[in-house]
Amino acid sequence: MAEAAGAPVSHDVFHEIEQFLYREARCLDEERYRDWLAMLTDDIHYWMPLNENRFRRDRRPEIGETDVAIYNERRRDLEMRVARFESRLVWIEDPPNRTRHVITNIEANWIEPPAEAEVLSNFTAHRSRREIDSAILAGNRVDRMRIVDGRWKLCRRKIVLAQNVVLDKNLGVFL
Amino acid sequence: MIDPSSLVKVEEGLQSRKIFFDPEVYELELERIFGRCWLFLGHESQIPAPGDFMSAYMGEDPVLVVRQSDGGIKALLNTCSHRGNRACYADSGNAKGFTCNYHGWTYGPDGALIFVPLEKECYGDRLDKPALGLKQVPHVDSYKGLIFGNFDPEAPSLRHYLGEIAWYLDVILDATPAGTEFLGPPMKNRIKCNWKLPPENFAGDGYHVGWTHAGALKARASTSIVGIAPGNTEIDLSQGLQVTMNMGHGFGWGTDGKSGFSLYDDPRPAFEYLEKTRPRVIDRLGEWRGGKFYGSNLNANIFPNFSFLGCGINTFRVWLPKGPDELEVWIWVLVEKDMPQHLKDTIRTESPRLFGMAGIFEPDDAENFEAATHLSRGFQTRQRYVRTDMGIGTEARHPELPGIVSPGIIGETPQRGFYRFWHALMSAENWSELAAG
């Protein structure tokens, strides 16, 4: 096999990964959360760390997985969140919100060819609620994807929100 | 001219919707509430070493909270004495001083103006440097790790201001000799609502839990937090109590000793910890605090804007006013310092999963608060009053507990206490008039 760890994936593999990310975004926009869960491995780690404004000279270690985070979820936690959506008792989701994920700047490199890759992407998510509620969230993701039973699945996601103070009332959205 | 008595009818438990909307009321709040009350700044564990600092807000005023070389803590108004730029733009860190980006004026960790570029050449000897330090907040004090500041030189001591809630706070802050710490960094987001709506909700609103949060309660299969079931289908009012007191602080607290962890995915390790530590906590704090409150579900607010949930969820937050119709919330997680690491890790992840900006409970509330604020744009809507009159007449002194107590976890006694003190502060010219009244 020509591919090596760290090398970009082939055009064909890149196409599969790109289509995976678009399909995933559409699942979220269409509130097909069970389909979304099916795209995640059993050992998924879904993590959104917090930001803090620090001086460049600051010597403290970067904010990491042992700090308080916005999301720090395993599969069981994500399933619980989906069960909440499905309860039909979440009044803020009824009438439904309108969400659009835009995924760009995709790069994919092998971690372990031919079955595990690191995938970088940027996102912009627009959420519209009620009459005029409107929020735009932007940031980037560092994903790890793996082939399980012949299909790509997401096994790790780090979401870096490009905001310090989030300018919306909540982050009740998967990114 | 603002007439506080027309805005809050204390005895009837009615609040004019203008208090959640009116810019004039808000201006008076900045002066008479945020200018006079003890305001939460942070936890001592966040700034352990000399030179450690963190940014905070008192009302709309930005301050730097700085650990001094003698171990003391100062709070400094974070704005340069020269041309008014912000003196420090970092959220936290360690610094030998703070240099303004505009012209380079430099202040020491104690706020003293220590360096002015080209001072001799441009000012000669006319600059009164000792008078031009960063303005110091006149009173800064801590209660068992929690740091508060007060802008009013005439204000009573922090201990006096906390009053009867200190006895209760010890359940959280002093259950173990090791004390507590904040896990950070803080989570921050904006809610377009008046600053009073979340604090009064945290002070007393057990009523909304089963309804507003029905979906989250269902998802966590929680049959009961102190008797509240999803959808408010059933309620056991025998559990818990609501408490209010002089300075407007208030809370609702269960008495079953474990419901604080009832929303956890797997509360069993926490229950084991509670049972192991309980005899020690009872020795330390007695039967009521160690036996009944420790480990029980708690919602609380220290007037005006410092709220928390315990004894398990452990979310601590300050609601910072940003105009009459917007606030910024800063959220931390508190743990006992000598808890086993596995339990600290569980609280660190479960607390924001329940009550963080992406939590399953937190988002439910903000929309209620926003609508209650912004609908007051309507002239007719604004003429109306909203109510916190549930359980009027149930409040009384308790034979064993400090404060004014109402039975059961659902009622509006703490909210009435919040608005009673709000009314007193807004009506009084100063602290001595308040004390006399």
Interface residues (C-beta under 8 A of the other chain):
Chain A: M48 L50 N51 E52 N53 R54 F55 D58 R60 I63 T66 D67 V68 A69 I70 Y71 N72 E73 R76 D77 M80 R81 A83 R84 F85 S87 R88 L89 V90 W91 I92 N164 V165 V166 L167 D168 K169 N170 L171 G172 V173
Chain B: Y89 A90 D91 S92 G93 N94 A95 L183 G184 P185 P186 M187 K188 N189 R190 I191 K192 T212 A214 G215 A216 K218 A219 R220 P230 G231 D265 E328 W332 V333 D345 R348 T349 S351 P352 R353 G356 M357 A358 I360 E362 P363 D364 A366 E367 E370
